[in-house]
Amino acid sequence: MREFDILVIGAGPSGAISSSLLNKYGFKVLCVDKEKFPRFVIGESLLPHCMTFLKEANLLEIVEKAGFQYKNGAAFSCGDNYTYVDFCDKFTPGFGTTFQVKRSDFDKLLIEEVQNQGVKVEFDTEVQDIKFHQNFSLVKTQNGEIKTKFIVDASGYGRVLPRLLNLETKSTLSSKKAYFTHIKDNISEPLYDRNKILITTHPSNREIWYWLIPFSDGTCSIGVVGEDRYLNVGLDDKETLKKHVYDAPMLKRLLNNAQWLKEARTIEGYSKNVSTLFGERFVLLGNAGEFLDPVFSSGITIAFKSASLAAKCITKKLTNQNVDFQKEYADELMIGVNCFRTYVEGWYSGIFQDVIYSKNQNYDIKRKISAVLAGYAWDINNPFVLRSNEALKAVYEYC
């Protein structure tokens, strides 16, 4: 039986950040993942606040040198309406630019650098069972048992601990389905800005939206999201995606010469919640805890923030310092999660779409909204964070 201070389940972004930080804080860390890297994952558009945590984990430099697509904002289109949010022109200080990444490359880059930092990482290792004891836990994998003082669940959509410990609860968000793929976009539109994600609203159904995430190699990620009753048109996945994409005038124009070389994939029922984010000997990070919706690319930012907060709390616990996981981890993390939830719910209700597409824009308000969309959803000095519902309702009435 092998012994480690901390077992991290999942070698994706939150697993890489948490493993790096806990290693930096002096712990013996093992990170395991059931898959081999590289592997395909969606969630390809980072937010500028992500850079804060990459820097904290000494991973920023390798990301900056990797040649990923530069990103400085988000563009929105609906019919003939087009607008954008500049992440550099925002209320909250901090990074204003980031990258759009193929996750197969990005995740592999991060975890390999974490290995270089001294963390032991094992792939093809699936957690099968966990037994909690008074001062340690025993984790069963197909490669034998692991004894550890603390478990970090960074398993993302795999949600290992929520499944094994029966922690899953129903999300407050309605169930959605996404169809997506990578294409060679061949975009020749001279005014098209590859430095921004493009979020497009369906011309006649505002509950359907699309993402267009350009990469630095001339390809892009394209996806459509909505309830299955709106998206299911009786075609195979690839033709369903193409049909919906070409229903949107701007996407039809931009992607007129696109090459659809790969099959489409789907994911549904992805919005998840849990009854608790932590226990006596475990903590849930990122998507393993709560996942909202991909519309504002908040997933990796929440994952990184959770990894940073958790690493500090775990360090206190394992060095016999006083720590309150509810206050210092769960409550703190949920400030940002609940902030993002406001704008996700507002997007699907149409309220936030009206704000985004409004011609009656207030510069100060736009900068505060830009800060949230840039990932700074924990800045309690921003009224669009701490009083997000109230602020969104007020600006909706103003617009």
CORFEN-V611367 format. One record per pair of residues at least 24 apart in sequence whose ideal C-beta (glycine too) atoms are under 8 Angstrom apart, sorted by the first residue. I is the first residue (numbers start at 1). J is the second residue. D is the distance in Angstrom with one decimal. If there is no record, write none. Layout:
((I;J;D) (I;J;D))
This chain:
((1;138;8.0) (1;144;6.9) (1;145;4.9) (1;146;7.3) (1;147;5.6) (2;30;7.5) (2;144;7.2) (2;145;7.8) (2;146;5.5) (2;147;7.1) (3;146;7.6) (3;147;4.5) (3;148;7.2) (4;28;5.1) (4;29;6.4) (4;30;4.3) (4;120;7.8) (4;146;6.5) (4;147;7.5) (4;148;5.1) (4;149;8.0) (5;29;6.7) (5;148;6.9) (5;149;5.3) (5;150;7.1) (5;318;6.5) (6;30;7.5) (6;148;6.3) (6;149;6.7) (6;150;5.0) (6;151;7.5) (6;152;6.3) (6;314;6.7) (6;318;7.8) (7;31;7.9) (7;32;7.0) (7;137;7.8) (7;139;5.8) (7;146;5.8) (7;148;4.2) (7;150;7.5) (7;151;5.1) (7;152;7.1) (8;32;7.3) (8;152;4.5) (8;154;5.6) (9;33;7.9) (9;127;5.5) (9;151;6.8) (9;152;6.8) (9;153;5.1) (9;154;6.2) (9;155;4.9) (9;160;5.2) (9;161;7.4) (9;288;8.0) (10;153;7.0) (10;154;3.7) (10;155;4.0) (10;156;5.8) (10;158;6.7) (10;160;7.6) (10;285;8.0) (10;288;7.1) (11;37;6.8) (11;107;7.2) (11;111;4.6) (11;121;5.9) (11;123;7.1) (11;154;7.8) (12;41;6.9) (12;107;5.4) (12;154;6.4) (12;156;5.3) (12;286;7.9) (12;303;7.6) (13;106;7.7) (13;107;6.5) (13;110;6.5) (13;286;7.3) (13;300;5.2) (13;303;5.2) (13;304;6.5) (13;307;7.9) (14;154;4.2) (14;156;7.5) (14;285;4.1) (14;286;4.0) (14;287;7.9) (14;288;7.7) (14;303;3.7) (14;304;6.7) (14;306;6.2) (14;307;4.6) (15;111;7.4) (15;152;7.5) (15;154;3.5) (15;155;7.9) (15;285;7.5) (15;307;7.8) (16;57;7.5) (16;59;7.3) (16;107;7.3) (16;110;4.0) (16;111;5.0) (16;113;7.9) (16;114;5.0) (17;53;5.7) (17;54;7.6) (17;56;7.8) (17;57;5.0) (17;59;7.4) (17;110;7.8) (17;303;7.6) (17;304;5.4) (17;307;3.9) (17;308;6.8) (17;311;7.9) (18;152;5.3) (18;154;5.9) (18;285;6.2) (18;307;4.0) (18;310;6.1) (18;311;5.5) (19;114;5.2) (19;119;4.7) (19;121;7.5) (20;57;4.0) (20;58;6.8) (20;59;6.5) (20;113;8.0) (20;114;4.9) (20;117;5.8) (20;119;6.8) (21;56;6.9) (21;57;5.6) (21;307;6.8) (21;308;6.7) (21;311;3.8) (22;152;7.7) (22;311;5.3) (22;314;6.5) (22;315;7.3) (23;114;7.5) (23;117;5.8) (23;118;5.7) (23;119;4.8) (24;57;7.4) (24;58;7.4) (24;117;7.5) (25;311;6.6) (25;315;4.7) (27;314;8.0) (27;315;7.6) (27;318;6.9) (29;119;5.1) (29;120;7.1) (30;119;7.9) (30;120;5.1) (30;121;7.8) (30;122;6.9) (30;146;6.6) (30;148;7.5) (31;111;7.3) (31;114;7.2) (31;119;5.8) (31;120;7.1) (31;121;4.7) (31;122;7.4) (32;121;7.6) (32;122;4.9) (32;123;7.8) (32;125;4.1) (32;126;8.0) (32;127;6.9) (32;141;6.8) (33;111;8.0) (33;121;7.6) (33;122;7.5) (33;123;5.3) (33;124;8.0) (33;125;6.7) (34;124;7.1) (34;125;6.5) (34;126;3.9) (34;127;7.6) (34;158;7.0) (35;123;6.6) (35;124;7.4) (36;123;5.0) (36;124;6.0) (37;104;7.7) (37;107;6.3) (37;108;4.5) (37;111;6.4) (37;123;6.4) (38;104;3.8) (38;105;6.6) (38;107;7.1) (38;108;4.5) (39;104;6.2) (39;107;7.7) (40;103;7.2) (40;104;5.6) (40;265;7.8) (41;103;4.1) (41;104;7.1) (41;107;6.6) (41;156;7.8) (42;103;7.0) (42;178;7.7) (42;180;6.0) (42;221;7.2) (42;223;7.3) (42;265;7.9) (42;267;7.1) (42;294;7.4) (43;103;6.2) (43;294;6.9) (43;297;7.5) (43;299;4.9) (43;300;5.9) (44;100;6.0) (44;101;5.7) (44;102;6.4) (44;103;5.6) (44;106;8.0) (44;213;5.2) (44;215;7.8) (44;221;5.1) (45;71;6.8) (45;100;5.1) (45;101;8.0) (45;197;4.7) (45;211;7.5) (45;213;5.0) (45;297;4.2) (46;71;6.9) (46;98;4.3) (46;99;5.5) (46;100;7.0) (46;101;6.5) (46;297;7.1) (46;300;5.7) (46;301;7.5) (47;87;7.8) (47;98;6.1) (47;297;5.8) (47;298;7.0) (47;300;7.4) (47;301;4.6) (47;373;7.5) (47;374;5.7) (47;375;3.3) (48;87;5.2) (48;94;6.8) (48;95;4.2) (48;96;5.4) (48;97;6.0) (48;98;4.6) (48;374;4.6) (48;375;5.8) (48;376;7.9) (49;94;6.5) (49;95;6.8) (49;301;5.3) (49;304;7.8) (49;305;7.7) (49;374;6.2) (49;375;3.0) (49;376;5.3) (49;377;7.8) (50;98;5.8) (50;300;5.8) (50;301;5.4) (50;304;5.5) (50;375;6.4) (51;95;4.0) (51;97;7.9) (51;98;5.7) (52;94;6.2) (52;95;6.3) (52;304;7.9) (53;304;3.8) (53;305;6.8) (53;307;6.9) (53;308;5.3) (54;304;7.5) (56;308;6.1) (57;114;7.9) (58;117;7.0) (59;110;5.9) (59;113;5.8) (59;114;7.6) (62;109;6.2) (62;110;8.0) (62;113;5.2) (63;99;6.7) (63;106;7.6) (63;109;7.0) (63;110;7.7) (66;105;7.3) (66;106;7.8) (66;109;5.8) (67;216;5.8) (68;99;3.9) (68;100;6.6) (68;101;4.8) (68;105;7.8) (68;106;7.1) (68;215;7.7) (68;216;6.1) (69;99;6.1) (69;100;4.2) (69;101;7.4) (69;194;6.6) (69;195;7.6) (69;214;5.8) (69;215;5.1) (69;216;4.2) (70;97;6.5) (70;99;6.4) (70;100;8.0) (70;195;5.3) (70;216;7.9) (71;97;6.5) (71;98;5.0) (71;99;5.7) (71;100;5.0) (71;195;5.9) (71;196;6.6) (71;197;6.8) (72;96;6.8) (72;97;4.8) (72;195;5.0) (72;196;6.7) (73;195;7.1) (73;196;4.6) (74;196;5.7) (74;197;5.1) (74;198;8.0) (74;199;6.3) (74;296;7.8) (74;297;7.9) (74;373;6.0) (75;193;6.4) (75;196;4.5) (75;197;7.0) (75;198;4.8) (75;199;7.1) (76;198;7.7) (76;199;5.2) (76;200;7.4) (76;201;7.4) (76;356;5.2) (76;357;6.8) (77;198;6.5) (77;199;7.6) (77;200;4.7) (77;201;7.3) (77;248;7.7) (77;250;4.6) (78;200;6.8) (78;201;3.8) (78;203;6.9) (78;206;7.9) (78;353;7.3) (78;357;6.0) (79;203;5.1) (79;249;6.3) (80;249;7.4) (81;357;5.0) (82;250;7.2) (83;356;6.4) (83;357;6.2) (84;193;7.5) (84;196;6.0) (85;356;8.0) (85;366;7.4) (85;369;7.0) (85;370;4.9) (85;373;5.5) (86;370;6.5) (87;370;6.2) (87;373;7.2) (87;374;4.2) (89;366;7.9) (89;367;6.0) (89;370;6.1) (90;367;5.5) (90;368;7.9) (90;370;4.1) (90;371;4.1) (90;374;5.4) (90;376;7.2) (91;367;4.6) (91;368;4.4) (91;370;7.1) (91;371;4.2) (91;376;7.9) (91;379;7.5) (91;382;5.4) (92;371;4.0) (92;374;7.4) (92;376;3.9) (92;379;4.4) (92;381;7.7) (92;382;6.1) (94;374;7.9) (94;376;6.3) (95;374;8.0) (96;374;6.7) (100;197;6.7) (100;213;5.2) (100;214;6.5) (100;215;6.2) (101;215;7.7) (102;182;7.8) (102;215;5.9) (127;155;8.0) (127;160;5.3) (127;164;7.7) (129;164;7.0) (130;161;7.4) (130;164;5.8) (130;165;7.7) (132;279;7.9) (132;280;7.2) (132;281;5.6) (136;281;7.8) (137;281;5.2) (137;282;7.7) (149;281;7.3) (149;318;6.0) (150;281;5.6) (150;282;7.0) (150;283;7.7) (150;314;5.6) (150;317;7.1) (150;318;6.4) (151;281;6.2) (151;282;4.3) (151;283;7.7) (152;282;7.4) (152;283;5.8) (152;285;6.3) (152;310;6.5) (152;314;7.3) (153;282;6.4) (153;283;7.1) (153;284;4.8) (153;285;6.4) (153;288;4.4) (153;289;7.9) (154;285;4.6) (154;286;6.4) (154;288;6.2) (154;303;7.6) (154;307;7.1) (155;288;5.0) (156;286;6.4) (156;287;4.3) (156;288;6.1) (156;303;7.8) (157;267;7.8) (157;270;6.9) (157;287;5.7) (157;291;7.6) (158;288;7.4) (159;272;6.8) (159;287;7.4) (159;288;5.3) (160;288;7.0) (161;282;5.9) (161;284;6.1) (161;288;6.7) (162;272;7.6) (162;274;5.3) (162;284;7.0) (162;288;6.7) (162;289;7.8) (165;279;7.6) (167;274;4.6) (167;275;5.2) (167;276;6.3) (167;284;7.6) (168;272;6.6) (168;273;7.4) (168;274;6.0) (168;275;7.8) (169;273;4.8) (169;274;6.1) (169;275;5.2) (170;273;6.6) (171;271;4.0) (171;272;5.7) (171;273;4.7) (171;290;7.8) (172;273;7.1) (172;341;7.6) (173;271;4.2) (173;292;6.5) (173;293;6.2) (173;341;7.8) (173;344;6.8) (173;345;7.2) (174;227;6.6) (174;271;7.9) (174;348;7.5) (175;227;7.0) (175;228;7.8) (175;268;6.8) (175;269;5.0) (175;271;7.0) (176;225;5.6) (176;226;6.4) (176;227;6.1) (176;268;6.9) (176;269;7.9) (176;270;7.1) (176;271;6.8) (176;293;6.8) (177;225;7.3) (177;226;7.0) (177;227;7.0) (177;228;4.6) (177;231;5.8) (177;266;6.3) (177;267;7.3) (177;268;3.8) (177;269;7.7) (178;223;5.4) (178;224;6.9) (178;225;4.6) (178;266;6.6) (178;267;5.3) (178;268;7.2) (178;270;7.5) (178;294;6.9) (179;223;6.4) (179;224;5.3) (179;231;6.7) (179;237;5.7) (179;240;5.6) (179;241;4.1) (179;244;7.3) (179;264;5.3) (179;265;7.5) (179;266;5.4) (180;211;7.8) (180;221;6.5) (180;222;6.6) (180;223;3.3) (180;224;7.5) (180;241;7.0) (180;264;6.5) (180;265;5.9) (180;266;7.7) (180;267;7.8) (181;221;7.7) (181;222;6.3) (181;223;7.7) (181;238;6.9) (181;241;6.4) (181;260;7.1) (181;262;5.1) (181;263;6.8) (181;264;4.4) (181;265;6.5) (182;215;8.0) (182;219;5.4) (182;220;7.0) (182;221;5.6) (182;222;7.7) (182;262;5.6) (183;219;6.5) (183;220;6.2) (183;222;5.7) (183;255;7.3) (183;258;4.9) (183;259;6.3) (183;260;5.3) (183;261;6.8) (183;262;7.3) (184;218;6.2) (184;219;5.4) (184;258;6.6) (184;259;4.2) (184;261;6.3) (185;212;8.0) (185;214;6.8) (185;218;6.8) (185;219;6.5) (185;220;4.5) (185;222;7.9) (185;254;7.5) (185;255;6.2) (185;258;5.2) (186;218;7.6) (186;255;8.0) (186;257;4.2) (186;258;5.7) (186;259;6.6) (187;214;7.6) (187;220;7.9) (187;254;5.3) (187;255;7.1) (187;257;8.0) (187;258;7.9) (188;257;7.0) (189;253;6.9) (189;254;5.6) (192;254;6.2) (197;297;6.6) (198;250;7.9) (198;254;8.0) (199;295;6.8) (200;248;5.1) (200;250;6.1) (200;251;5.7) (201;353;6.1) (202;226;7.5) (202;244;7.5) (202;247;6.7) (202;248;6.4) (203;247;6.9) (203;248;6.3) (203;249;6.5) (205;230;6.0) (206;348;8.0) (206;350;5.2) (206;353;5.9) (207;348;5.8) (208;244;7.0) (209;295;6.4) (209;347;7.5) (210;244;7.3) (210;245;6.4) (210;248;6.1) (210;251;6.2) (211;294;7.0) (212;251;6.7) (212;254;7.3) (212;255;7.9) (222;251;7.9) (222;255;7.3) (223;294;7.8) (225;293;7.7) (225;294;6.6) (225;295;7.1) (228;268;6.6) (236;264;8.0) (237;263;7.0) (237;264;4.0) (237;265;7.1) (237;266;5.6) (238;263;5.6) (238;264;4.2) (240;264;7.3) (270;294;8.0) (276;330;7.7) (277;329;6.7) (277;330;4.6) (277;333;6.9) (278;325;4.6) (278;326;7.7) (278;329;6.0) (278;330;6.3) (283;310;4.8) (283;313;7.2) (283;314;6.9) (283;325;7.1) (283;329;6.6) (285;310;6.0) (289;333;7.9) (290;337;5.9) (292;337;7.0) (292;340;5.8) (292;341;5.8) (292;344;5.2) (293;344;4.6) (293;347;8.0) (295;344;5.9) (295;347;5.4) (296;340;6.4) (296;343;6.2) (296;344;6.8) (296;347;7.7) (296;373;5.9) (298;340;4.5) (298;375;7.2) (298;377;7.4) (301;336;7.7) (301;375;4.2) (301;377;7.6) (302;333;7.5) (302;336;6.4) (302;337;6.1) (302;340;7.2) (305;333;6.4) (305;336;6.1) (305;378;6.8) (306;333;5.4) (309;333;5.8) (332;378;7.3) (335;377;7.3) (335;378;5.3) (335;380;6.9) (335;385;7.0) (335;386;7.4) (336;377;3.7) (336;378;4.6) (336;385;7.7) (337;377;7.9) (338;388;7.2) (339;372;6.4) (339;377;4.1) (339;378;7.7) (339;384;7.7) (339;385;4.9) (339;386;7.9) (339;388;4.8) (340;372;7.7) (340;377;5.5) (342;388;3.8) (342;389;5.3) (342;392;5.9) (343;372;6.7) (343;373;7.7) (343;388;7.2) (343;392;7.0) (346;392;5.3) (346;396;7.9) (351;392;6.5) (351;393;7.5) (351;396;4.9) (352;392;6.4) (352;396;7.8) (354;396;6.1) (354;399;6.1) (355;392;7.1) (355;395;5.6) (355;396;5.7) (355;399;5.4) (358;399;3.7) (360;398;7.2) (360;399;5.1) (361;399;7.8) (362;395;7.6) (362;398;6.9) (365;395;5.5) (365;398;7.6) (369;395;7.8))
